[in-house]
Structures are given as C-alpha cells and as structure tokens.
Amino acid sequence: MTQSATPGAAFGRYEWIFIALGALAAFWLHWHFKMSGFGEQDAGRLASDAINWHFEGSIDMTKVDYRLHTSPLYIHSMKLALDHGLRVRSLPLLMNGLSVLASSGCMVGLYLLFRQLSTPAIAAAATIVYSLTPCFWLGSVYGMPTLPSLTLLVFSALAFGKAADQERLRSRRFVGFLALSTLLAALAFSIKADMALSSGALLLALVARGRLRPVMLACIVLIVGFGTLFTVTYARHVALPVVEAAPKNTHAVGSFLENWNGRFPFKWSLLIDPKNNSPITHAAGTLLFAVCVLALFQGVLGHKRRRWITFGAAAWGLAPMLFWGLKPGNSARHNLPAFPPLVFLAVLMLFQLVDNRARRAWLLIVMLLALGQMDLTGNNSVNPRVDVLLATEQVEHSTGSLHARAREFMNSPNPKKAILETEYLLSYSEFEAWAAAKAPTLNEKRSAQKTIGDGPERETRVFQTSSARVAKTLAQSLRSQGFDVFSLQFSL
C-alpha cells in the first residue's frame, strides 16, 4: 500500500482486499448484534403502513401521517415484499437485514470518498471511528430508512466525483456517471426525503477532485432538484393515491410542508434546550463531538485546500444537524447523516497534530475507549448511551419486551381477542396480531377500529384511543362479550 500513501493517489496493491475484508467483518458484526424486532416506534409505524397497504388496499390517513410523503419508496418496497409472499412475521428481519447490508456498503463508500481527500490510514481511521458512533451503530442494527438512504447518497457522491474527472462534458462516461449519480440521489431522497439536507456530500466529492467548475456546481443543483422532484412525484402518483378519504389538498407539496412545519415548528430556543440538543452530542459521543467542533475551527484556519475540505464537510454535516436541532423531537438518528464528514475532519486534525504512527494508533484507541465513558446518560434510541454495546442491549430490551408481551397475549388459546392501544404503541401490538394469524384477513375496518380475521372462528379486534377512561369502559364491554383484552399502554 506504499504507492497510495499520499492523498488521492492510486489504490495500492492490497487495498481492495482490505476493503472487502473490512466490509465482510462489519456485516458479520452488525448481523450478530441486529435487533430481533422494531428498534423504535417509528420503525413499527413504517412497517404498519406497509402492512395496512398490503391487506387493506388503502391506508387511513390518520395513521399514515407524513410518512408516505417522506419515505414513499421505503414503505412501498416493504408492501411489494408482502405482496410477493413475505410473511408479516419476517418484516422486521427484512428491515433490520437491509440496514445491516447498507451499513457495510456505507463504510466502503465512505472509505472511498475519504480516500480521495486523504491517505489510506486517515480514511480507514475516520471510517472506523464513525462506524462506532452510537447513531451509525444503532442505525446498522435496526431497520430505519436513514442508513440505506445515506448509503445511496454516498455512492451518488462517488459517481458525481467520477463524472467530474472527465475532461469532456459531452463524453459518454461523463453522461453515464452523472446519470448514475442522479439516479442514486433520487432513490436516496425517496427512501428518506430529508437526506436532501446532506447534499453537501456532492460538493465534498468535487473538493476531493479539485474541480470546482461552475458547470459542476450547477449539476449539483440539478441533481438535488431532480431527486426532490422524483420523491414528490413518487409519493403523489404511487403512494398517496392509496390513502383513504384524503383531503383534497393532500397532494399539494406546499400544503403538506405548511402542515408539517406547523406541527414541528422551527424554534431557535431549541438549540439551547438540553432535551433537543443532547441527541446531537449523544449521536457521536460528547468527546468526539467536541473534537469535531475543534476540527471545524482548525480547518478554517488551515491552508487553502484544507479550508475547501472544511467548507465541503460543513456543507454536508451542519445542514441536517441545524435543521433537526431547530425542530422539536430531535433524535440521534436524525444526526446520523451529519457526522461522517465531521468525524473525518476530527481524525484529519488528530493525524496532523500527531506525527508518530504508533502515537496516532494509541491516540485513536484511547479516544474510542473514552467514548463509552465520557457520558453515562442515555437509555434509548433518541438519546443512546455512548457505549454502543450497552445502548444496543438497552434498546433491544425495551422494544423486545413490547414484542414479547404482545406475542404472549396473541398465543393465548381464546380465539376472541381485543387490543386497546394509543397511537404511540399501536404498531407493536397490531404487528403481533397480524403476525400471529396463519391466514390473516381484514374482516372489518372503521376509523379507529379494525378486525383481523384468522379463519372462521378466530378474530382480533384492534382499537385505537388516547383516553384511559374510554379504554377501561371498552375493555369491560369486550370482556362481557367473551374477549380477552390486552394493552401495552393502559392498565386494564
């Protein structure tokens, strides 16, 4: 690998072998620690959207909410898998397995991108450090669309960089790589729409090539514009038409954004609110976050190329961080796409400050060990523990217990069952109701009630309510009719 010791140099003889072995090791490690069910409520809601779409043929808009706007391809893909014979019970495995696969691909893509900006050692160190951040680790072991979307965006940036390498803009290679970059970006946005906030990855790819030509900057605008249009069109013509009783303005993008922003308004005060800004530091770890901030300032004061790299990294990382930091309900996974370039800057700074290779290695080892001890707070996926293995155990225990309780109820012998739940936990108990049925059918559906059939005698009624008083009254009535009643949320 000596021939590739300088930034942007050709790959060494054994470099591709190390990349392949690293990807396999990452896949095995994340597969070993992957969640057994839904890693959080939003994952369950996405799965419920796909299940409802598959069994009902239409979706209640009050349950879908904004998800068909922001993740239309992700939900539609799960629905198609169910259409082609995937068992409902296997849906979490599909979602979690996709994240495991995407995480390995993402690490390869990040290494290749960082490799264009630095040496193999720095690129490898930055990729490994980022892979051990709580946001990336948890994103790798349970199913959410964020990590698959980021993976596609990273490879879109790599394809865009290859397009920038071409001297002739009308050549087939230029057009081919540009088309590939556009397609990958469009798929990334349609899996997770807010990935458009991380489009600075394309700019960083240009910085890596040193080809900041106006035409290439214009191409970034066109790629982002096309990806956004593709997502809106996909949602409007494929996903949203299945929504039942949708308001007339449901398809209007402006109306959707206005309603969504009304529910989650921008507030500058949220940046200093510990509840909303702690997911940012917990996403990477307090120590690493501090090093990233120092690296941003140090990069601004560096030489010309270092300043450009810092600018590209900031354009990529700070946009999603600030967007979600100014919105209520921030989460560590919201910041997953923000930290790859910032972690790269941090490692780049550390390697610059420490010349000796052995000392660099010890410095990184000590920093990685310290990550798990700097902040001992956090107990869920919103504010995870910095110790990634303990964070995984905590999330698995909390969500796994919900699955286990609902599954135990569904395995009881009484053929008449009823579930009373709030919207917050409905996706877990309803999923287990669908999964327990050997021949599931939708026998009846109303606005806040549905009946899941399983043969001529077995049925499960699912009710949604936010009132504990209504739930208790309804539970008494159902028990008088011979139903076993269950709830994760209410004490009945």
Secondary structure as the mmCIF struct_conf table of DSSP 4:
data_model
#
loop_
_struct_conf.conf_type_id
_struct_conf.id
_struct_conf.beg_label_comp_id
_struct_conf.beg_label_asym_id
_struct_conf.beg_label_seq_id
_struct_conf.end_label_comp_id
_struct_conf.end_label_asym_id
_struct_conf.end_label_seq_id
HELX_RH_3T_P HELX_RH_3T_P1 THR A 2 SER A 4
BEND BEND1 THR A 6 THR A 6
TURN_TY1_P TURN_TY1_P1 PRO A 7 GLY A 8
HELX_LH_PP_P HELX_LH_PP_P1 ALA A 9 PHE A 11
TURN_TY1_P TURN_TY1_P2 ARG A 13 TYR A 14
HELX_RH_AL_P HELX_RH_AL_P1 GLU A 15 PHE A 33
BEND BEND2 SER A 36 GLY A 37
BEND BEND3 GLY A 39 GLU A 40
HELX_RH_AL_P HELX_RH_AL_P2 GLN A 41 GLU A 56
BEND BEND4 GLY A 57 SER A 58
STRN STRN1 ILE A 59 ASP A 60
HELX_RH_AL_P HELX_RH_AL_P3 MET A 61 VAL A 64
TURN_TY1_P TURN_TY1_P3 ASP A 65 TYR A 66
HELX_RH_AL_P HELX_RH_AL_P4 ARG A 67 THR A 70
BEND BEND5 SER A 71 SER A 71
HELX_RH_AL_P HELX_RH_AL_P5 PRO A 72 ASP A 83
TURN_TY1_P TURN_TY1_P4 HIS A 84 GLY A 85
HELX_RH_3T_P HELX_RH_3T_P2 VAL A 88 SER A 90
HELX_RH_AL_P HELX_RH_AL_P6 LEU A 91 LEU A 117
BEND BEND6 SER A 118 SER A 118
HELX_RH_AL_P HELX_RH_AL_P7 PRO A 120 SER A 131
TURN_TY1_P TURN_TY1_P5 LEU A 132 LEU A 132
BEND BEND7 THR A 133 THR A 133
HELX_RH_AL_P HELX_RH_AL_P8 PRO A 134 VAL A 141
BEND BEND8 TYR A 142 TYR A 142
BEND BEND9 PRO A 145 PRO A 145
HELX_RH_AL_P HELX_RH_AL_P9 THR A 146 ASP A 165
BEND BEND10 GLU A 167 GLU A 167
TURN_TY1_P TURN_TY1_P6 LEU A 169 ARG A 170
BEND BEND11 SER A 171 SER A 171
HELX_RH_AL_P HELX_RH_AL_P10 ARG A 172 ILE A 191
BEND BEND12 LYS A 192 LYS A 192
HELX_RH_3T_P HELX_RH_3T_P3 ALA A 193 SER A 198
TURN_TY1_P TURN_TY1_P7 SER A 199 SER A 199
HELX_RH_AL_P HELX_RH_AL_P11 GLY A 200 ARG A 209
TURN_TY1_P TURN_TY1_P8 GLY A 210 GLY A 210
HELX_RH_AL_P HELX_RH_AL_P12 PRO A 214 TYR A 234
HELX_RH_PI_P HELX_RH_PI_P1 ALA A 235 ALA A 239
HELX_RH_3T_P HELX_RH_3T_P4 LEU A 240 VAL A 242
STRN STRN2 VAL A 243 GLU A 244
TURN_TY1_P TURN_TY1_P9 ALA A 245 ALA A 245
TURN_TY1_P TURN_TY1_P10 LYS A 248 HIS A 251
HELX_RH_AL_P HELX_RH_AL_P13 VAL A 253 ARG A 263
BEND BEND13 PHE A 264 PHE A 264
HELX_RH_3T_P HELX_RH_3T_P5 TRP A 268 ILE A 272
HELX_RH_AL_P HELX_RH_AL_P14 PRO A 274 ALA A 284
HELX_RH_AL_P HELX_RH_AL_P15 THR A 286 VAL A 300
TURN_TY1_P TURN_TY1_P11 LEU A 301 LEU A 301
BEND BEND14 GLY A 302 GLY A 302
HELX_RH_AL_P HELX_RH_AL_P16 LYS A 304 GLY A 325
TURN_TY1_P TURN_TY1_P12 LEU A 326 LEU A 326
BEND BEND15 LYS A 327 GLY A 329
HELX_RH_3T_P HELX_RH_3T_P6 ALA A 332 ALA A 338
HELX_RH_AL_P HELX_RH_AL_P17 PHE A 339 LEU A 353
HELX_RH_AL_P HELX_RH_AL_P18 ARG A 357 LEU A 371
TURN_TY1_P TURN_TY1_P13 GLY A 372 GLN A 373
BEND BEND16 MET A 374 MET A 374
BEND BEND17 ASN A 380 ASN A 383
BEND BEND18 VAL A 386 ASP A 387
HELX_RH_AL_P HELX_RH_AL_P19 VAL A 388 MET A 410
TURN_TY1_P TURN_TY1_P14 ASN A 411 ASN A 411
BEND BEND19 SER A 412 PRO A 413
BEND BEND20 PRO A 415 PRO A 415
STRN STRN3 LYS A 416 GLU A 421
TURN_TY1_P TURN_TY1_P15 GLU A 423 LEU A 425
HELX_RH_AL_P HELX_RH_AL_P20 LEU A 426 ALA A 436
BEND BEND21 LYS A 438 ALA A 439
STRN STRN4 PRO A 440 LYS A 445
BEND BEND22 SER A 447 ALA A 448
STRN STRN5 GLN A 449 ASP A 454
TURN_TY1_P TURN_TY1_P16 GLY A 455 GLU A 457
STRN STRN6 ARG A 458 GLN A 464
BEND BEND23 SER A 466 SER A 466
HELX_RH_AL_P HELX_RH_AL_P21 ALA A 468 SER A 480
TURN_TY1_P TURN_TY1_P17 GLN A 481 GLY A 482
STRN STRN7 ASP A 484 PHE A 486
BEND BEND24 LEU A 488 PHE A 490
#
